[in-house]
């Protein structure tokens, strides 16, 4: 078993096929297929199921993939740690962000980081909170923006912002200065499937308010469009809300509800130098 085989295994799994993996690795498709076949013989198990629509990992393949990613991450850390010991921060930073945080919070931090470390290649990708935690767990991302609390992760506070009720402009609650959670009882509610979900459900449970969940959606934009269409009301974070909400209005909650975001790494003592430097940049920008 070689590191090259492990990198090919990861490429095939992430790209969803041998041809696409060949393109990103710079190899021929037959060479990629042979490498995977050799690895399967060495391990004594099939790693992929081939079918007409593509490939899928077997259970053995999923376990091998997790170990391959872990092995490659530690191997890449050797080079990065040696460079960091001589004062050089090099390599790649894989950063996962919530869509609402990318432009509002992460962009400024990225600008400062890339100015300081122009030799570091940053790969930014977005997902919902559960996606980001999973990417951090399996090493697909070194740093991620997550909703607090985040047990099992080392976090650095990024932002705290208000949650607000959103409703169509003609809704009866739109005429109030603030909305209380009991006001939501009996109203069709559009619940997020993203990181704010536990916060909203926990607050409703504490207040003894049974939410009438009519629809669920992952992104703020989808929720706002559904609210504008008159399908229900919702609670969303103020972070990332567009300046022009069209037919949707917001009202503060009483008592207030806030969401806190943080930069997270699986472990501060075992993270890549690029990830540690990114956290240091956050600390420098937020220093009083």
Beta strands, then each sheet from edge to edge (+ up, - down):
strand 1: 48-51
strand 2: 54-57
strand 3: 91-97
strand 4: 120-126
strand 5: 143-147
strand 6: 154-168
strand 7: 178-179
strand 8: 188-192
strand 9: 212-217
strand 10: 234-237
strand 11: 248-253
strand 12: 258-265
sheet 1: 1+ 2-
sheet 2: 4+ 3+ 5+ 12- 6+ 10-
sheet 3: 4+ 3+ 5+ 12- 6+ 11- 7-
sheet 4: 8+ 9+
end
